[in-house]
Amino acid sequence: MLFRDIAGQNIVKEQLLRSVKEGRIGHAQLFAGGEGSGSLLLALAYAQYLNCLSPMADDSCGVCSSCVKAAKLVHPDIHFVFPVIKKENE
């Protein structure tokens, strides 16, 4: 996922890119938002940018081996955590 493919969220994109340029990346990131907010897409684009082997100033290259793995959701350094919600009867 590339930043340029995400509609809106321009302020957040700028903040994320600035954090990378300033070398101020947190050890963990939480991207939360309601359905349709684009938070998952933004998280994927940011993870791809952080792992890109040839990043541009405002986006990942999209073609290096790291970007290809990230786009296929098989990059070994990108991990996904989702909540497990139990039903009351379980």
N, CA, C and O atoms as a CHARMM CRD file, in Angstrom:
* protein
*
  360
    1    1 MET  N      0.84800  -1.17300   0.00000 PROA 1      0.00000
    2    1 MET  CA     0.00000   0.00000   0.00000 PROA 1      0.00000
    3    1 MET  C      0.89200   1.23300   0.00000 PROA 1      0.00000
    4    1 MET  O      1.82800   1.33800   0.79300 PROA 1      0.00000
    5    2 LEU  N      0.59700   2.13700  -0.87400 PROA 2      0.00000
    6    2 LEU  CA     1.35300   3.38100  -0.97000 PROA 2      0.00000
    7    2 LEU  C      0.54400   4.52500  -0.36400 PROA 2      0.00000
    8    2 LEU  O     -0.68600   4.52800  -0.42900 PROA 2      0.00000
    9    3 PHE  N      1.24200   5.49600   0.22400 PROA 3      0.00000
   10    3 PHE  CA     0.55800   6.66700   0.77600 PROA 3      0.00000
   11    3 PHE  C     -0.29600   7.35000  -0.28700 PROA 3      0.00000
   12    3 PHE  O     -1.40200   7.80500   0.00600 PROA 3      0.00000
   13    4 ARG  N      0.20700   7.42700  -1.51200 PROA 4      0.00000
   14    4 ARG  CA    -0.52200   8.14700  -2.55900 PROA 4      0.00000
   15    4 ARG  C     -1.83000   7.44800  -2.95300 PROA 4      0.00000
   16    4 ARG  O     -2.69000   8.05600  -3.59000 PROA 4      0.00000
   17    5 ASP  N     -1.98100   6.18300  -2.57700 PROA 5      0.00000
   18    5 ASP  CA    -3.20600   5.44800  -2.88900 PROA 5      0.00000
   19    5 ASP  C     -4.29800   5.64400  -1.83700 PROA 5      0.00000
   20    5 ASP  O     -5.41400   5.15000  -1.99700 PROA 5      0.00000
   21    6 ILE  N     -3.97900   6.35900  -0.77100 PROA 6      0.00000
   22    6 ILE  CA    -4.93400   6.55900   0.31400 PROA 6      0.00000
   23    6 ILE  C     -5.56500   7.94400   0.17900 PROA 6      0.00000
   24    6 ILE  O     -4.87000   8.96000   0.17900 PROA 6      0.00000
   25    7 ALA  N     -6.87500   7.96500   0.06600 PROA 7      0.00000
   26    7 ALA  CA    -7.59200   9.24200  -0.05300 PROA 7      0.00000
   27    7 ALA  C     -7.67600   9.90700   1.31700 PROA 7      0.00000
   28    7 ALA  O     -7.94200   9.24900   2.32300 PROA 7      0.00000
   29    8 GLY  N     -7.44800  11.19800   1.34400 PROA 8      0.00000
   30    8 GLY  CA    -7.54800  11.93800   2.59800 PROA 8      0.00000
   31    8 GLY  C     -6.40600  11.62800   3.54900 PROA 8      0.00000
   32    8 GLY  O     -5.34200  11.17500   3.12800 PROA 8      0.00000
   33    9 GLN  N     -6.62700  11.87100   4.81800 PROA 9      0.00000
   34    9 GLN  CA    -5.63200  11.61800   5.86800 PROA 9      0.00000
   35    9 GLN  C     -4.32400  12.36700   5.62900 PROA 9      0.00000
   36    9 GLN  O     -3.27400  11.92800   6.09800 PROA 9      0.00000
   37   10 ASN  N     -4.36600  13.48200   4.91300 PROA 10     0.00000
   38   10 ASN  CA    -3.13600  14.19300   4.54800 PROA 10     0.00000
   39   10 ASN  C     -2.34500  14.68200   5.75100 PROA 10     0.00000
   40   10 ASN  O     -1.11600  14.61500   5.74400 PROA 10     0.00000
   41   11 ILE  N     -3.01700  15.16900   6.77300 PROA 11     0.00000
   42   11 ILE  CA    -2.30600  15.65600   7.95700 PROA 11     0.00000
   43   11 ILE  C     -1.59100  14.50600   8.65400 PROA 11     0.00000
   44   11 ILE  O     -0.43900  14.64600   9.06600 PROA 11     0.00000
   45   12 VAL  N     -2.26500  13.37500   8.78400 PROA 12     0.00000
   46   12 VAL  CA    -1.65400  12.21300   9.43700 PROA 12     0.00000
   47   12 VAL  C     -0.48100  11.69500   8.60900 PROA 12     0.00000
   48   12 VAL  O      0.56300  11.35200   9.16200 PROA 12     0.00000
   49   13 LYS  N     -0.64600  11.63800   7.29900 PROA 13     0.00000
   50   13 LYS  CA     0.45900  11.21200   6.43100 PROA 13     0.00000
   51   13 LYS  C      1.67400  12.10100   6.63400 PROA 13     0.00000
   52   13 LYS  O      2.79600  11.61200   6.76400 PROA 13     0.00000
   53   14 GLU  N      1.44800  13.40600   6.66200 PROA 14     0.00000
   54   14 GLU  CA     2.55700  14.35400   6.85700 PROA 14     0.00000
   55   14 GLU  C      3.23100  14.14700   8.20900 PROA 14     0.00000
   56   14 GLU  O      4.45700  14.21600   8.30600 PROA 14     0.00000
   57   15 GLN  N      2.44800  13.89600   9.24800 PROA 15     0.00000
   58   15 GLN  CA     3.01600  13.66200  10.57900 PROA 15     0.00000
   59   15 GLN  C      3.85900  12.39300  10.60000 PROA 15     0.00000
   60   15 GLN  O      4.93500  12.37100  11.19600 PROA 15     0.00000
   61   16 LEU  N      3.37700  11.34500   9.95600 PROA 16     0.00000
   62   16 LEU  CA     4.12400  10.08600   9.91600 PROA 16     0.00000
   63   16 LEU  C      5.43100  10.24900   9.14500 PROA 16     0.00000
   64   16 LEU  O      6.47700   9.77500   9.58800 PROA 16     0.00000
   65   17 LEU  N      5.37500  10.91200   8.00500 PROA 17     0.00000
   66   17 LEU  CA     6.58500  11.13600   7.21100 PROA 17     0.00000
   67   17 LEU  C      7.58100  12.01000   7.96400 PROA 17     0.00000
   68   17 LEU  O      8.78700  11.77200   7.90800 PROA 17     0.00000
   69   18 ARG  N      7.07800  13.01700   8.66600 PROA 18     0.00000
   70   18 ARG  CA     7.95500  13.89600   9.44100 PROA 18     0.00000
   71   18 ARG  C      8.64400  13.12400  10.57100 PROA 18     0.00000
   72   18 ARG  O      9.81600  13.36500  10.86200 PROA 18     0.00000
   73   19 SER  N      7.92200  12.20200  11.20400 PROA 19     0.00000
   74   19 SER  CA     8.52500  11.42000  12.28400 PROA 19     0.00000
   75   19 SER  C      9.68400  10.58000  11.77000 PROA 19     0.00000
   76   19 SER  O     10.67600  10.39000  12.47400 PROA 19     0.00000
   77   20 VAL  N      9.56400  10.07600  10.54500 PROA 20     0.00000
   78   20 VAL  CA    10.65300   9.29100   9.94800 PROA 20     0.00000
   79   20 VAL  C     11.83200  10.20200   9.62900 PROA 20     0.00000
   80   20 VAL  O     12.97600   9.87700   9.94800 PROA 20     0.00000
   81   21 LYS  N     11.55900  11.33200   9.00600 PROA 21     0.00000
   82   21 LYS  CA    12.63000  12.26600   8.62900 PROA 21     0.00000
   83   21 LYS  C     13.39000  12.76800   9.84700 PROA 21     0.00000
   84   21 LYS  O     14.59800  12.99300   9.77400 PROA 21     0.00000
   85   22 GLU  N     12.68900  12.94600  10.97400 PROA 22     0.00000
   86   22 GLU  CA    13.32200  13.44400  12.19000 PROA 22     0.00000
   87   22 GLU  C     13.90200  12.32600  13.04900 PROA 22     0.00000
   88   22 GLU  O     14.48600  12.58800  14.10100 PROA 22     0.00000
   89   23 GLY  N     13.74200  11.07300  12.60200 PROA 23     0.00000
   90   23 GLY  CA    14.26600   9.93900  13.36100 PROA 23     0.00000
   91   23 GLY  C     13.54900   9.73000  14.68600 PROA 23     0.00000
   92   23 GLY  O     14.15200   9.27600  15.65800 PROA 23     0.00000
   93   24 ARG  N     12.28300  10.05700  14.72600 PROA 24     0.00000
   94   24 ARG  CA    11.50300   9.95300  15.95900 PROA 24     0.00000
   95   24 ARG  C     10.35000   8.96400  15.76400 PROA 24     0.00000
   96   24 ARG  O      9.17900   9.33800  15.83300 PROA 24     0.00000
   97   25 ILE  N     10.69400   7.71800  15.52400 PROA 25     0.00000
   98   25 ILE  CA     9.70100   6.67900  15.28800 PROA 25     0.00000
   99   25 ILE  C      9.50800   5.90200  16.58600 PROA 25     0.00000
  100   25 ILE  O     10.47500   5.41000  17.16900 PROA 25     0.00000
  101   26 GLY  N      8.27500   5.79300  17.03300 PROA 26     0.00000
  102   26 GLY  CA     7.98000   5.04100  18.24600 PROA 26     0.00000
  103   26 GLY  C      8.22500   3.55200  18.05600 PROA 26     0.00000
  104   26 GLY  O      8.17300   3.04100  16.93700 PROA 26     0.00000
  105   27 HSD  N      8.49300   2.86400  19.15700 PROA 27     0.00000
  106   27 HSD  CA     8.74900   1.42400  19.06400 PROA 27     0.00000
  107   27 HSD  C      7.49000   0.63700  18.71200 PROA 27     0.00000
  108   27 HSD  O      7.57300  -0.51100  18.27600 PROA 27     0.00000
  109   28 ALA  N      6.33600   1.24900  18.90000 PROA 28     0.00000
  110   28 ALA  CA     5.06400   0.62400  18.53900 PROA 28     0.00000
  111   28 ALA  C      4.11500   1.72400  18.06800 PROA 28     0.00000
  112   28 ALA  O      4.21000   2.87200  18.50200 PROA 28     0.00000
  113   29 GLN  N      3.21800   1.36200  17.19300 PROA 29     0.00000
  114   29 GLN  CA     2.24500   2.31900  16.66600 PROA 29     0.00000
  115   29 GLN  C      0.86300   1.68900  16.77400 PROA 29     0.00000
  116   29 GLN  O      0.69800   0.49900  16.50700 PROA 29     0.00000
  117   30 LEU  N     -0.11800   2.47300  17.15900 PROA 30     0.00000
  118   30 LEU  CA    -1.49700   2.01500  17.22000 PROA 30     0.00000
  119   30 LEU  C     -2.31700   2.86500  16.26000 PROA 30     0.00000
  120   30 LEU  O     -2.43800   4.07800  16.43100 PROA 30     0.00000
  121   31 PHE  N     -2.87400   2.21800  15.25500 PROA 31     0.00000
  122   31 PHE  CA    -3.71800   2.89700  14.27900 PROA 31     0.00000
  123   31 PHE  C     -5.14900   2.43400  14.54300 PROA 31     0.00000
  124   31 PHE  O     -5.49900   1.28900  14.25900 PROA 31     0.00000
  125   32 ALA  N     -5.95200   3.30700  15.07500 PROA 32     0.00000
  126   32 ALA  CA    -7.32600   2.95200  15.42500 PROA 32     0.00000
  127   32 ALA  C     -8.29500   3.87300  14.70000 PROA 32     0.00000
  128   32 ALA  O     -8.02200   5.05500  14.48900 PROA 32     0.00000
  129   33 GLY  N     -9.40800   3.31500  14.33300 PROA 33     0.00000
  130   33 GLY  CA   -10.43000   4.10700  13.66300 PROA 33     0.00000
  131   33 GLY  C    -11.61200   3.23600  13.31600 PROA 33     0.00000
  132   33 GLY  O    -11.49800   2.01300  13.23300 PROA 33     0.00000
  133   34 GLY  N    -12.71300   3.85700  13.12200 PROA 34     0.00000
  134   34 GLY  CA   -13.91900   3.13300  12.76700 PROA 34     0.00000
  135   34 GLY  C    -13.84000   2.56100  11.36200 PROA 34     0.00000
  136   34 GLY  O    -12.93400   2.86600  10.58700 PROA 34     0.00000
  137   35 GLU  N    -14.81300   1.73000  11.06600 PROA 35     0.00000
  138   35 GLU  CA   -14.86800   1.11500   9.74400 PROA 35     0.00000
  139   35 GLU  C    -14.93900   2.19700   8.67400 PROA 35     0.00000
  140   35 GLU  O    -15.75100   3.11700   8.76400 PROA 35     0.00000
  141   36 GLY  N    -14.08900   2.08200   7.66700 PROA 36     0.00000
  142   36 GLY  CA   -14.07400   3.05500   6.58400 PROA 36     0.00000
  143   36 GLY  C    -13.20700   4.27000   6.84000 PROA 36     0.00000
  144   36 GLY  O    -13.14900   5.17400   6.00600 PROA 36     0.00000
  145   37 SER  N    -12.52600   4.30800   7.98600 PROA 37     0.00000
  146   37 SER  CA   -11.69700   5.47400   8.31500 PROA 37     0.00000
  147   37 SER  C    -10.35700   5.47000   7.58700 PROA 37     0.00000
  148   37 SER  O     -9.70500   6.50900   7.47600 PROA 37     0.00000
  149   38 GLY  N     -9.94900   4.31200   7.09600 PROA 38     0.00000
  150   38 GLY  CA    -8.66700   4.20700   6.40800 PROA 38     0.00000
  151   38 GLY  C     -7.50100   3.94200   7.33100 PROA 38     0.00000
  152   38 GLY  O     -6.35100   3.99000   6.89400 PROA 38     0.00000
  153   39 SER  N     -7.76700   3.66100   8.60200 PROA 39     0.00000
  154   39 SER  CA    -6.67100   3.45800   9.55200 PROA 39     0.00000
  155   39 SER  C     -5.82800   2.23000   9.20500 PROA 39     0.00000
  156   39 SER  O     -4.60500   2.27400   9.33800 PROA 39     0.00000
  157   40 LEU  N     -6.45100   1.14400   8.76700 PROA 40     0.00000
  158   40 LEU  CA    -5.68200  -0.04400   8.39500 PROA 40     0.00000
  159   40 LEU  C     -4.82900   0.23100   7.15800 PROA 40     0.00000
  160   40 LEU  O     -3.66200  -0.15600   7.11600 PROA 40     0.00000
  161   41 LEU  N     -5.39200   0.88600   6.16500 PROA 41     0.00000
  162   41 LEU  CA    -4.63100   1.21100   4.95800 PROA 41     0.00000
  163   41 LEU  C     -3.46000   2.13000   5.27800 PROA 41     0.00000
  164   41 LEU  O     -2.36800   1.96300   4.73400 PROA 41     0.00000
  165   42 LEU  N     -3.68400   3.09100   6.15300 PROA 42     0.00000
  166   42 LEU  CA    -2.62700   4.01000   6.55900 PROA 42     0.00000
  167   42 LEU  C     -1.52100   3.26200   7.29900 PROA 42     0.00000
  168   42 LEU  O     -0.33900   3.52800   7.08100 PROA 42     0.00000
  169   43 ALA  N     -1.89500   2.33800   8.16300 PROA 43     0.00000
  170   43 ALA  CA    -0.90600   1.53500   8.88700 PROA 43     0.00000
  171   43 ALA  C     -0.08600   0.68600   7.92000 PROA 43     0.00000
  172   43 ALA  O      1.12900   0.56600   8.07800 PROA 43     0.00000
  173   44 LEU  N     -0.73700   0.10200   6.92800 PROA 44     0.00000
  174   44 LEU  CA    -0.02600  -0.70900   5.93500 PROA 44     0.00000
  175   44 LEU  C      0.94200   0.14100   5.11800 PROA 44     0.00000
  176   44 LEU  O      2.07100  -0.27900   4.86300 PROA 44     0.00000
  177   45 ALA  N      0.51300   1.32100   4.71100 PROA 45     0.00000
  178   45 ALA  CA     1.37800   2.21300   3.93300 PROA 45     0.00000
  179   45 ALA  C      2.57700   2.66400   4.76100 PROA 45     0.00000
  180   45 ALA  O      3.69300   2.73700   4.24800 PROA 45     0.00000
  181   46 TYR  N      2.35400   2.96500   6.03100 PROA 46     0.00000
  182   46 TYR  CA     3.43800   3.40000   6.91600 PROA 46     0.00000
  183   46 TYR  C      4.43700   2.27000   7.14800 PROA 46     0.00000
  184   46 TYR  O      5.64600   2.49300   7.09900 PROA 46     0.00000
  185   47 ALA  N      3.94600   1.06700   7.39900 PROA 47     0.00000
  186   47 ALA  CA     4.83100  -0.08000   7.59900 PROA 47     0.00000
  187   47 ALA  C      5.65500  -0.34800   6.34300 PROA 47     0.00000
  188   47 ALA  O      6.84700  -0.64400   6.42800 PROA 47     0.00000
  189   48 GLN  N      5.02600  -0.24400   5.19600 PROA 48     0.00000
  190   48 GLN  CA     5.74600  -0.44700   3.93800 PROA 48     0.00000
  191   48 GLN  C      6.81200   0.62200   3.76000 PROA 48     0.00000
  192   48 GLN  O      7.92900   0.31600   3.34300 PROA 48     0.00000
  193   49 TYR  N      6.48500   1.86500   4.06900 PROA 49     0.00000
  194   49 TYR  CA     7.44700   2.96800   3.94500 PROA 49     0.00000
  195   49 TYR  C      8.64400   2.74900   4.86500 PROA 49     0.00000
  196   49 TYR  O      9.78800   2.96400   4.46500 PROA 49     0.00000
  197   50 LEU  N      8.38000   2.32400   6.09000 PROA 50     0.00000
  198   50 LEU  CA     9.46600   2.10200   7.05100 PROA 50     0.00000
  199   50 LEU  C     10.41100   0.98500   6.62100 PROA 50     0.00000
  200   50 LEU  O     11.59700   1.01200   6.94700 PROA 50     0.00000
  201   51 ASN  N      9.89000   0.00900   5.89400 PROA 51     0.00000
  202   51 ASN  CA    10.69600  -1.13600   5.48300 PROA 51     0.00000
  203   51 ASN  C     11.21700  -1.03900   4.05300 PROA 51     0.00000
  204   51 ASN  O     11.97800  -1.90200   3.61700 PROA 51     0.00000
  205   52 CYS  N     10.82200  -0.01000   3.32300 PROA 52     0.00000
  206   52 CYS  CA    11.22200   0.15900   1.92200 PROA 52     0.00000
  207   52 CYS  C     12.74000   0.29600   1.80100 PROA 52     0.00000
  208   52 CYS  O     13.37700   0.99200   2.59100 PROA 52     0.00000
  209   53 LEU  N     13.30000  -0.37100   0.81100 PROA 53     0.00000
  210   53 LEU  CA    14.74600  -0.32400   0.57800 PROA 53     0.00000
  211   53 LEU  C     15.16300   0.91200  -0.21400 PROA 53     0.00000
  212   53 LEU  O     16.33100   1.29800  -0.18000 PROA 53     0.00000
  213   54 SER  N     14.22600   1.53700  -0.92600 PROA 54     0.00000
  214   54 SER  CA    14.51800   2.73800  -1.72400 PROA 54     0.00000
  215   54 SER  C     13.40800   3.77300  -1.56000 PROA 54     0.00000
  216   54 SER  O     12.75600   4.13500  -2.54000 PROA 54     0.00000
  217   55 PRO  N     13.18500   4.25400  -0.33800 PROA 55     0.00000
  218   55 PRO  CA    12.07200   5.18300  -0.13500 PROA 55     0.00000
  219   55 PRO  C     12.30100   6.53200  -0.80200 PROA 55     0.00000
  220   55 PRO  O     13.42900   7.01300  -0.90400 PROA 55     0.00000
  221   56 MET  N     11.20200   7.12900  -1.25100 PROA 56     0.00000
  222   56 MET  CA    11.23700   8.49100  -1.77900 PROA 56     0.00000
  223   56 MET  C     10.92800   9.43200  -0.61600 PROA 56     0.00000
  224   56 MET  O     10.69800   8.97200   0.50300 PROA 56     0.00000
  225   57 ALA  N     10.91900  10.71100  -0.85900 PROA 57     0.00000
  226   57 ALA  CA    10.67600  11.67800   0.21500 PROA 57     0.00000
  227   57 ALA  C      9.29300  11.52600   0.83800 PROA 57     0.00000
  228   57 ALA  O      9.12500  11.74500   2.03800 PROA 57     0.00000
  229   58 ASP  N      8.30100  11.15200   0.02700 PROA 58     0.00000
  230   58 ASP  CA     6.93900  11.11500   0.54700 PROA 58     0.00000
  231   58 ASP  C      6.19600   9.80700   0.31700 PROA 58     0.00000
  232   58 ASP  O      4.97600   9.75500   0.47300 PROA 58     0.00000
  233   59 ASP  N      6.91600   8.74700  -0.05300 PROA 59     0.00000
  234   59 ASP  CA     6.26200   7.45900  -0.26400 PROA 59     0.00000
  235   59 ASP  C      7.30500   6.36600  -0.42900 PROA 59     0.00000
  236   59 ASP  O      8.47800   6.64600  -0.67700 PROA 59     0.00000
  237   60 SER  N      6.87300   5.12500  -0.29100 PROA 60     0.00000
  238   60 SER  CA     7.76900   4.00600  -0.56400 PROA 60     0.00000
  239   60 SER  C      7.86900   3.81400  -2.07600 PROA 60     0.00000
  240   60 SER  O      7.04700   4.33300  -2.83100 PROA 60     0.00000
  241   61 CYS  N      8.87800   3.06800  -2.51000 PROA 61     0.00000
  242   61 CYS  CA     9.08700   2.90700  -3.95400 PROA 61     0.00000
  243   61 CYS  C      8.03600   2.00300  -4.58700 PROA 61     0.00000
  244   61 CYS  O      7.65800   2.19900  -5.74200 PROA 61     0.00000
  245   62 GLY  N      7.56600   1.01600  -3.83200 PROA 62     0.00000
  246   62 GLY  CA     6.53800   0.11500  -4.33700 PROA 62     0.00000
  247   62 GLY  C      7.04400  -1.02600  -5.18400 PROA 62     0.00000
  248   62 GLY  O      6.25700  -1.88300  -5.58700 PROA 62     0.00000
  249   63 VAL  N      8.35700  -1.07000  -5.47600 PROA 63     0.00000
  250   63 VAL  CA     8.86400  -2.10900  -6.37000 PROA 63     0.00000
  251   63 VAL  C     10.00700  -2.93900  -5.78600 PROA 63     0.00000
  252   63 VAL  O     10.32600  -4.00000  -6.32300 PROA 63     0.00000
  253   64 CYS  N     10.62600  -2.48100  -4.70500 PROA 64     0.00000
  254   64 CYS  CA    11.73600  -3.25800  -4.13200 PROA 64     0.00000
  255   64 CYS  C     11.17700  -4.53800  -3.50200 PROA 64     0.00000
  256   64 CYS  O      9.96500  -4.67400  -3.33700 PROA 64     0.00000
  257   65 SER  N     12.06200  -5.46900  -3.15200 PROA 65     0.00000
  258   65 SER  CA    11.61400  -6.74500  -2.59000 PROA 65     0.00000
  259   65 SER  C     10.83700  -6.54800  -1.29000 PROA 65     0.00000
  260   65 SER  O      9.88500  -7.27900  -1.01700 PROA 65     0.00000
  261   66 SER  N     11.23500  -5.57400  -0.50100 PROA 66     0.00000
  262   66 SER  CA    10.53800  -5.30700   0.75500 PROA 66     0.00000
  263   66 SER  C      9.12300  -4.79200   0.50200 PROA 66     0.00000
  264   66 SER  O      8.18000  -5.22000   1.16700 PROA 66     0.00000
  265   67 CYS  N      8.97200  -3.88600  -0.44600 PROA 67     0.00000
  266   67 CYS  CA     7.64800  -3.35100  -0.78500 PROA 67     0.00000
  267   67 CYS  C      6.74000  -4.43400  -1.36100 PROA 67     0.00000
  268   67 CYS  O      5.54900  -4.47700  -1.05300 PROA 67     0.00000
  269   68 VAL  N      7.29300  -5.29500  -2.18300 PROA 68     0.00000
  270   68 VAL  CA     6.49700  -6.37300  -2.77800 PROA 68     0.00000
  271   68 VAL  C      5.98500  -7.30600  -1.68300 PROA 68     0.00000
  272   68 VAL  O      4.81900  -7.69900  -1.69800 PROA 68     0.00000
  273   69 LYS  N      6.85600  -7.66300  -0.72700 PROA 69     0.00000
  274   69 LYS  CA     6.43600  -8.52500   0.38400 PROA 69     0.00000
  275   69 LYS  C      5.38300  -7.83300   1.24000 PROA 69     0.00000
  276   69 LYS  O      4.40300  -8.45600   1.64900 PROA 69     0.00000
  277   70 ALA  N      5.58300  -6.54400   1.51200 PROA 70     0.00000
  278   70 ALA  CA     4.60900  -5.79700   2.31600 PROA 70     0.00000
  279   70 ALA  C      3.25900  -5.74600   1.60700 PROA 70     0.00000
  280   70 ALA  O      2.21900  -5.91200   2.24400 PROA 70     0.00000
  281   71 ALA  N      3.26700  -5.52100   0.31100 PROA 71     0.00000
  282   71 ALA  CA     2.02100  -5.44700  -0.46000 PROA 71     0.00000
  283   71 ALA  C      1.27900  -6.78300  -0.46500 PROA 71     0.00000
  284   71 ALA  O      0.05000  -6.81900  -0.52800 PROA 71     0.00000
  285   72 LYS  N      2.03600  -7.88200  -0.40000 PROA 72     0.00000
  286   72 LYS  CA     1.43500  -9.21900  -0.36200 PROA 72     0.00000
  287   72 LYS  C      1.10800  -9.66800   1.05900 PROA 72     0.00000
  288   72 LYS  O      0.60100 -10.77100   1.26800 PROA 72     0.00000
  289   73 LEU  N      1.40500  -8.79300   2.04900 PROA 73     0.00000
  290   73 LEU  CA     1.17200  -9.07700   3.46800 PROA 73     0.00000
  291   73 LEU  C      1.98400 -10.26600   3.96900 PROA 73     0.00000
  292   73 LEU  O      1.52700 -11.00600   4.84100 PROA 73     0.00000
  293   74 VAL  N      3.18500 -10.45400   3.42600 PROA 74     0.00000
  294   74 VAL  CA     4.04700 -11.55800   3.85400 PROA 74     0.00000
  295   74 VAL  C      5.41500 -11.07300   4.32500 PROA 74     0.00000
  296   74 VAL  O      6.34200 -11.87400   4.44400 PROA 74     0.00000
  297   75 HSD  N      5.55500  -9.78800   4.59200 PROA 75     0.00000
  298   75 HSD  CA     6.84500  -9.26000   5.04300 PROA 75     0.00000
  299   75 HSD  C      7.12600  -9.80200   6.44600 PROA 75     0.00000
  300   75 HSD  O      6.27200  -9.69100   7.32600 PROA 75     0.00000
  301   76 PRO  N      8.30700 -10.38700   6.67100 PROA 76     0.00000
  302   76 PRO  CA     8.58600 -11.00700   7.97500 PROA 76     0.00000
  303   76 PRO  C      8.70000 -10.02100   9.13400 PROA 76     0.00000
  304   76 PRO  O      8.62800 -10.43700  10.29100 PROA 76     0.00000
  305   77 ASP  N      8.87500  -8.73800   8.86500 PROA 77     0.00000
  306   77 ASP  CA     9.02000  -7.75100   9.93300 PROA 77     0.00000
  307   77 ASP  C      7.75800  -6.92600  10.17700 PROA 77     0.00000
  308   77 ASP  O      7.77400  -5.99500  10.98200 PROA 77     0.00000
  309   78 ILE  N      6.68400  -7.25400   9.50000 PROA 78     0.00000
  310   78 ILE  CA     5.41400  -6.55000   9.70400 PROA 78     0.00000
  311   78 ILE  C      4.44300  -7.53900  10.34400 PROA 78     0.00000
  312   78 ILE  O      4.11600  -8.57500   9.76500 PROA 78     0.00000
  313   79 HSD  N      3.99400  -7.20100  11.53800 PROA 79     0.00000
  314   79 HSD  CA     3.13700  -8.10100  12.31600 PROA 79     0.00000
  315   79 HSD  C      1.76900  -7.46300  12.53700 PROA 79     0.00000
  316   79 HSD  O      1.65300  -6.24800  12.70000 PROA 79     0.00000
  317   80 PHE  N      0.76000  -8.28400  12.54000 PROA 80     0.00000
  318   80 PHE  CA    -0.61000  -7.82100  12.72400 PROA 80     0.00000
  319   80 PHE  C     -1.15800  -8.37000  14.03300 PROA 80     0.00000
  320   80 PHE  O     -0.96300  -9.54200  14.35500 PROA 80     0.00000
  321   81 VAL  N     -1.84100  -7.52300  14.77900 PROA 81     0.00000
  322   81 VAL  CA    -2.46500  -7.92700  16.03500 PROA 81     0.00000
  323   81 VAL  C     -3.92100  -7.47500  15.99000 PROA 81     0.00000
  324   81 VAL  O     -4.21200  -6.30100  15.75800 PROA 81     0.00000
  325   82 PHE  N     -4.81700  -8.41000  16.21100 PROA 82     0.00000
  326   82 PHE  CA    -6.24100  -8.11100  16.19900 PROA 82     0.00000
  327   82 PHE  C     -6.86100  -8.60100  17.50000 PROA 82     0.00000
  328   82 PHE  O     -6.41100  -9.60700  18.04900 PROA 82     0.00000
  329   83 PRO  N     -7.87300  -7.92200  18.00300 PROA 83     0.00000
  330   83 PRO  CA    -8.52400  -8.38700  19.23400 PROA 83     0.00000
  331   83 PRO  C     -9.36500  -9.62400  18.97500 PROA 83     0.00000
  332   83 PRO  O     -9.92200  -9.80300  17.89100 PROA 83     0.00000
  333   84 VAL  N     -9.44600 -10.46400  19.97700 PROA 84     0.00000
  334   84 VAL  CA   -10.32200 -11.62900  19.92400 PROA 84     0.00000
  335   84 VAL  C    -11.48200 -11.34000  20.86600 PROA 84     0.00000
  336   84 VAL  O    -11.28000 -11.12000  22.06100 PROA 84     0.00000
  337   85 ILE  N    -12.66100 -11.34100  20.34100 PROA 85     0.00000
  338   85 ILE  CA   -13.84000 -11.02800  21.14000 PROA 85     0.00000
  339   85 ILE  C    -14.62500 -12.31300  21.36500 PROA 85     0.00000
  340   85 ILE  O    -15.12400 -12.93000  20.42300 PROA 85     0.00000
  341   86 LYS  N    -14.72300 -12.69900  22.62000 PROA 86     0.00000
  342   86 LYS  CA   -15.45800 -13.91900  22.95500 PROA 86     0.00000
  343   86 LYS  C    -16.94300 -13.61100  23.09200 PROA 86     0.00000
  344   86 LYS  O    -17.34000 -12.53000  23.52700 PROA 86     0.00000
  345   87 LYS  N    -17.74300 -14.58900  22.70800 PROA 87     0.00000
  346   87 LYS  CA   -19.18100 -14.47400  22.90900 PROA 87     0.00000
  347   87 LYS  C    -19.47500 -14.74900  24.38000 PROA 87     0.00000
  348   87 LYS  O    -18.68100 -15.39500  25.06300 PROA 87     0.00000
  349   88 GLU  N    -20.60000 -14.26600  24.86200 PROA 88     0.00000
  350   88 GLU  CA   -20.95000 -14.44100  26.27200 PROA 88     0.00000
  351   88 GLU  C    -21.06400 -15.90600  26.66700 PROA 88     0.00000
  352   88 GLU  O    -20.78100 -16.24500  27.81600 PROA 88     0.00000
  353   89 ASN  N    -21.46400 -16.78000  25.76500 PROA 89     0.00000
  354   89 ASN  CA   -21.68400 -18.19300  26.07500 PROA 89     0.00000
  355   89 ASN  C    -20.40300 -19.00400  26.07200 PROA 89     0.00000
  356   89 ASN  O    -20.43800 -20.18200  26.42900 PROA 89     0.00000
  357   90 GLU  N    -19.30200 -18.44300  25.69600 PROA 90     0.00000
  358   90 GLU  CA   -18.06200 -19.21800  25.60000 PROA 90     0.00000
  359   90 GLU  C    -17.26400 -19.13900  26.86700 PROA 90     0.00000
  360   90 GLU  O    -16.19000 -19.73300  26.95900 PROA 90     0.00000
